[in-house]
């Protein structure tokens, strides 16, 4: 539709140009004595319109891309910046018009050599002053606001601007973090700021998991849908479900990465592999496991703790115990203490995005 409108605009512009410039061109080419039909204004309009209409088939695609690019940039601009920029543009064009009128009233038109220069000066002034006015209004928005509303309201606005920007942060939820369920508890505490975004392709994957014939998968899928419902019911700010999809990409993880780039969003996950993919694509990722590890009690080598060895480990003579938060403790030489509560001494701590593992040995009496 936009391409057709541009072609029609070329048609009208060609007719106007043909009417104004073809008769002088005939005189310049000594065609004034040509047949009368050639000097007919309707013929000039038709020729000009036909020439630019044919040219529109070559240039219309470029104009469509230019308009689409301009539309994308304008939509990203804050309304206040656009308003004051437009105000500056109007002021600049008004000044250019006044200067152009003054130049036309000067007695220089009698000089033939200056005729073309004077005709072009208003156009040049309109472009330069219009651009300078737009840039001035765009960059001096805060000062103009202070002039019209006073310094107090401007300070109040600048103080409120930061929380507004923080609230408008987008955080994409992947399938694993929804099924995990801890995001609902974290969100209830208010530590997660911004708008939680759930893409439709993630919901589709959750639905497929919930419809699985495997009992475990079906339970996990239904749990994920229940977590989303809980987020919508309990969360203070809204949970947005977006229909944006990328048909040329099959993998859900790659779709999430592309959507995060498109929306300038962060990805909330507990998937270790997705975490690495996001780092490769320079997409900011928030790993729930990293958060959980960060709030766990700090354990240092040499510290003593009371644990219950519940099973044997992978290596010879190892025992395995767990803390209340689920942290695994590997007890060297603890196999003989299975089922007993013993005091162990921490020897080392292994910290990864997948979790924390503590290595210890029975404390010597």
N, C-alpha and C positions, 0 to 999 in steps of 0.2 A: 504493500500500500504506500509506504513511504517513497519507494522508488518511483511509483506512478506520479505522486505529487511533485517530486523533483523534476520529472520529465515535463509535466504540465507547466511548472515554473520556468523551465528553460524555453518552452514554447512561447510564453508571453514575453519573456525578456528578449528573445530573439526578434519578436515582432516589433517591440519598442526600439531596439537597436537598429533594426532594418529601416524603420521609418525615419530615424534621426541621422543615421550615418551613411546610408546608401546614396541618397541624392547628392550630398557633397562629394562622395566618392565618384559618382558619374561625372561630375564637373571636373574633378581632378584628372580623370582618365579621358577627358574630352569626349564623353559620351552623351553630352547634353543634346546633341543633334540626332540622337538615336531615335528609334520609333517611340511614339507617344505612350505606348503601353509600358515601356520600360520606366518612364518617369511617373507612372501612376503610383500614388502612395500605397494603394492596396497591394500592388505587385511588390513594392519594397517590403511591406509588412510580411507578406507571404514568403518571400525569399529569406528574410532574416529569421522568421520563425522556423522554416524548414531546415536551415543550416544548423541552428542551435538545437533543434529537436533531434537531428541526426547525431550531433555531438553529444547529446545527453546519454545516448546508449553507451558511450565510452566512459563518460565521467560520472554517471549516476551512482555506480557502485562505490566510487571513492567518496562521494558526498554522503551516502548512506552510512559508511563507516565513520566518517567525520562526525556526523550528527549523533551516532550511537556512542562514540567516544566522549563527545561533549556532554551528552545526557548522563553518562556514567559519572563523569567528574562533577557535574553540577549537583547530582543527587547526593554525593558524598560531602558536599560543602554544608556547613551549618547555616541555618536560615538567616541568622544575624549577619554573618559574613557576606552572604549573597545580597541581603537587603542593603547594607551599607556600600558594598561594591557597586550595586546598581545605582544608588544615589550619587556616588562619585562619578559614575559614567554619565549620568544625566547632566551633572554640573559641568563636566568637561566638554560634552557636546554643545551645551548652551553657550559656553565661552567661545568655542570654535565657530559657532554660528554668528555670534556678535562680531567677532574679528573678521569673518568672511564678508559680512555685510559692509563693514567699514572699508575693507580693501576694495570691494566692488564699486564703492562710491568715490574712490580716489580717481583723479584725472589722469590715470596711467593707461587706460584702455585705448586712448588715442594713439599710443605708440604700438605699432603692429608687433614688434619683437617681444613685447611684454604680454601680449594677449594670451598666449598659451600658458605662460607661467602663472598669470593671475587666475586663470580658470582652474588650475590644478591646486593652488594654494589652499582653498577652503577644504578640499578633500584631504590633503595632507594634515592640516590642522585638526580636522575631525578625528582622524585616526590617532594622532599623537596625543591630543588632549583628552580624547575619550579613554585611551588606554591608561594615561597617567591618572585621570580621575577615578577609574575603577580601582587601580592599585592603591591609590591614596585612601579611598573609602574602605577598601578591604583591610589594609594594614593599620589604619588609625581608628579601628572600630571601638576600642576601649576608651580612647580619648573623646570620641564623639559621644559615646554613652555617658561619660562624665559630664560633658557639656549639657546634655539634655536631661539627665536624671540626677546629677549630683554625685559627689565622690562617695557618699555613704552607700547608695544603692549599688554603685559599681563594685565596691569592696565586698558587699554582701553577695553579689553575683559571682565574683571570682572565688569567694570562699565556698559557695555552693557548687561550683563547676566541677571540682575534683570528685566529690561523692557521686555526682551524676555520671561522670565518665566511668567510675568504678562499677556502678550499677549496670551499665550498658555492656559490660564484658560478657562475651559469649563463651560458654563451656560446653563442649560436645561430650555426650555420654556414649561410651561404646558398650557392646553387649556384655562383656565380662564384668564391668563395674556395676551394671544394673543387676545382673544375676547375683553378684557378690552381696549386695544389699547394704553394705556399710555406708554407702553414699547417702542413704536416707537418714541414718543417725547423725552423720556429719552435717548434713544440710539442716537438720533440726536445731543443732547447736548454733547455727548462724555463722560458722567459719567459712562457708562457701559463698562467695559473693558473685553477683552477676546473674545472668539468665542461663539456666540449664537448657540445652538444646538437644532434642532427641530426633535424629534423622529418621525419615520413614523407612529407609532400607534397614536400619537397626531394628525398628519395630517388626518389620517383615521377618527378619532373622529370628527374633524372639518368638514370633508366632509359629514359625516352622519348628523351633525347638519345643514349644509347648504342645505341638501336635504330633510329636515324635512317638513312635511305637515303643521306644525304650522308656521304661518307667523313670529311671534316674534323669534322663534328659527332659522328659515331660514335666517332672517336678521342678527342675531348675528353670525351665521356661516360664511356667506359671508363677514361680516365685518372682522372676524378673518383671512380669506384668503387674503383679501385686505391688512391687516396689515402686514402679512408675505411678501407679494410682496413689500410693501413699505420698509420693513427692508432690503430686498435683494437689492433694488435699491439705498437706501440712506445711508446705513451703510458703514463706512470706512473699517472695517474688515469683513470677510466673515460670512455668515450664513450657518451653516452646517446642512444638512438633513441626519440623520443616519438611516440605515436599521436594526439596532440591535433591536431585539424583544425577548420577553420571552413568549413562547407559553404556558408554564405551569401556567401563571398568567393571569387572566381575567381583573382585575381592572387596569385602566390606571394609577392611582396614585401609586399603588404598583410597576408597571413597571417602572415608573419614579424614584422611590426610588432605585430600583435595578440597573437601568442604571446609576444613580448618583454615586453609590458605585463602579460600574465597571469602570467608566471613571474618578473617583475622581473629580466629578463636583459639582457645586452648582445648586440649583433649584430656578428659578425665578417664583413667583406665587403671587396671591392675594387671594388664597383659604385658609381660616382660618383652616379648618380641615386638609388639606394637610400640612400646617405649623406644626401642632401638630404631625402628623405622622412622618415627617422628624426629628423633635426633638427626638422622641422615637427611631428612627433608627440612630441617631447621624449623620445625613446628613445636611450639611449647607444649609440653605434656605434664600433667599432674598425676603422679602415680599414687594410688591409695595405699599401696604397700609401703612406699617411702614415708608417707605420713604416719602410718601405723608404727613403723620402726622408729620414727623420730620421737614419738611420745612414749615409747617403752622405757622402763627404768634403765638407767645406764649401769652396765656391768663392766668392771675393770678386772684385769688379771690380778690374781692374788686374793680376790674377795671370796669369802666363805658364804655358802647358802645351803639351806636344808631342802632336799629333793627326795622324791620317791622314784626309784628305778622300776620301770614297768615292763621293759622288754629288752632283748639283746639287740646290739647294733649290727651293722654290716661287717665290720672288721672283727678280728678274733678278740675275744674277751672284752668286748665293748658292751656297755649298757646305755639305755636311752631313758631319759626323764623329760618332763615338760613343766614349764612354769604355768602359772594361772592364765597368762595371756597367750599361751600356745607356743611359746618359744621352745625350740628343741635344745636339750642339753645332752651332749654325747659324753659319757663318763668312761674314761679309759680304765680298764680293769674293773668295771662295774657289773659284769655279767653275773658274778657270784652274789650280788646284792639285789637281784630282781625280787620285787615285792617288799623291799625294805626301805625305810626312811633313813637316809644317811646324810652326813655333812660332807660336801665336796668343796674343793678349792678350784676357782676358775683359772685356767691356764691360757686361754686365748678366746677371742670373739671374732666370728666371721660375719661380716655385714654385706648383704647384697640387696638388690631391688626385689628379689624373690622372698626375702625374709632374713632373719637373724639366727645364727647358730652359735651355741656356746659350747666350748670344749672344757672339760673339767676332769679332775681325778679325785678319788676319795681322800679326805683329809687324814693325814697321819695323826694317830693319837700321841 
